[in-house]
Amino acid sequence: MTIHRSARLAIDGGEKVRTTPLPSSLHGIEEVGDEEIAAVTDVLRRKKMFRFLLTDEDSYTARFETAFKEYMGSRYALSVTGGTTALVTALVGLGVGTGDEVIVPAYTYIATAAAVLRVGAIPVIAEVDDTLTLDPNDFERKITPLTRCVIPVHMRGWPAQMDEIMDIARRYDIAVLEDVAQAVGGEYRGRKLGSIGQAGVFSFQHYKIITSGEGGMVITDDETVFRRAACKHDSAMSFWKKDDPWEPFAGVNARMCELRAAVGYVQFQRLSGILARTRALKKRIVSRISDAPGIELVRSADPEGDCGITLGLFLPSAEEAQRFSAALAAEGISNGTIYNKEIPDRHIYRYWDYVLNKWTSDRTGYPWAPQYYKGNVEYSPDMCPNSLGYLGRVVTVGLGQKWTEADADDVAAAINKVAHAYYGDQT
Ligand SMILES: Cc1ncc(COP(=O)(O)O)c(C=O)c1O
């Protein structure tokens, strides 16, 4: 492999490593083809979009749930209309509600915190560490007598540190809800992400590893959690399950319809293939950049379980991350930084305006007002300095399953070229 040790960087007028754009780094949506079209057509021809008009054998929704729970190794799966809905549904399933505190990482999509607020609970923001997932030490520090649940989030295919998190949660009797919206199919020490905590949630939105357009899933081994979640996702759940009486409470309809399930079910068959490919590509790049000076891989809680969809590199400082990112882009490698003060990225707590300002849709100030919440959570843009530090220093490259090995080699060559230009021969 050429390392371009002494080559002039493209950003300084040198030759680019790559002159054509890399293939897309989106996953499920890039796979949509004849099978999805046939499944959707089948639903339209049958004129039955409502799952309860069909037997479980005939319903795409039921088949999707069955296949999903078998793959995850969990007892129950419940499909819903989206990932945020899945979070709300699971939180209700777990019995989390008004006045409870729920610990969420500083780096996750704002939807994780929004779901906590939607059930009347209070998000407490904890640091992420050099895995860019929840820092177990800060999770423990943020626990109060009101803490009812913690939501580790497996960001960008990277598994969170589940052993440490589960151990702390057990000691304090806190429920663990895994947010696997960005890491379906990922694993931690041989177990599927989402199946380790008391419940796990997934998103099948357009940008996710598999997609149903919009959609989500809740998994759990706990029958009570499942039944409560099912009640939450359907205002008449006890009616549909007449032969097996459910203890009812008011839910809000969030059922997955057959059209979305048809796409989701087909996409689910593609999951293992997508991940096999992204994992192999990532390993190939990682093995080729192991000697590159000045950069450090984002630490992985389990490199074997990583989905392989994101390559993350730490640079020594935020300024150097910006410089490295620009140089890599000039070499023809699309990449990004995460926290750069220019883009208000809603995956960083600092930009969760309605959380930091305690804005609410309710005229009584619910859920923060003192008649509901007895704790003293406070927010500020600088409350998680470690997270901002890590997020500022990282450069990421998204990997797509349609890449060739030559594409991966170009990424590695460009990283090596830039790293050697900026950090080589510094002894
Ligand atoms: C980490 C995380 N949690 C939750 C969600 C919410 O999922 P959805 O967009 O399907 O509601 C997303 C999706 O964007 C996400 O990335």
The ligand as an SDF file (V2000), in Angstrom:
LIG
                    3D

 16 16  0  0  0  0  0  0  0  0999 V2000
  -29.8510    7.7080   19.3620 C   0  0  0  0  0  0  0  0  0  0  0  0
  -31.2270    7.9410   18.8350 C   0  0  0  0  0  0  0  0  0  0  0  0
  -32.2990    7.7710   19.6340 N   0  0  0  0  0  0  0  0  0  0  0  0
  -33.5480    7.9470   19.1970 C   0  0  0  0  0  0  0  0  0  0  0  0
  -33.8040    8.3130   17.8970 C   0  0  0  0  0  0  0  0  0  0  0  0
  -35.2240    8.5780   17.4750 C   0  0  0  0  0  0  0  0  0  0  0  0
  -35.6480    7.7490   16.4480 O   0  0  0  0  0  0  0  0  0  0  0  0
  -36.8090    8.2190   15.4400 P   0  0  0  0  0  0  0  0  0  0  0  0
  -36.2330    9.2760   14.5690 O   0  0  0  0  0  0  0  0  0  0  0  0
  -37.1360    6.9680   14.7050 O   0  0  0  0  0  0  0  0  0  0  0  0
  -37.9350    8.7120   16.2700 O   0  0  0  0  0  0  0  0  0  0  0  0
  -32.7500    8.4730   17.0120 C   0  0  0  0  0  0  0  0  0  0  0  0
  -33.0060    8.7830   15.5820 C   0  0  0  0  0  0  0  0  0  0  0  0
  -32.7580    9.6650   14.9460 O   0  0  0  0  0  0  0  0  0  0  0  0
  -31.4170    8.3010   17.4850 C   0  0  0  0  0  0  0  0  0  0  0  0
  -30.3740    8.4830   16.6780 O   0  0  0  0  0  0  0  0  0  0  0  0
  1  2  1  0
  2  3  1  0
  2 15  2  0
  3  4  2  0
  4  5  1  0
  5  6  1  0
  5 12  2  0
  6  7  1  0
  7  8  1  0
  8  9  2  0
  8 10  1  0
  8 11  1  0
 12 13  1  0
 12 15  1  0
 13 14  2  0
 15 16  1  0
M  END
$$$$
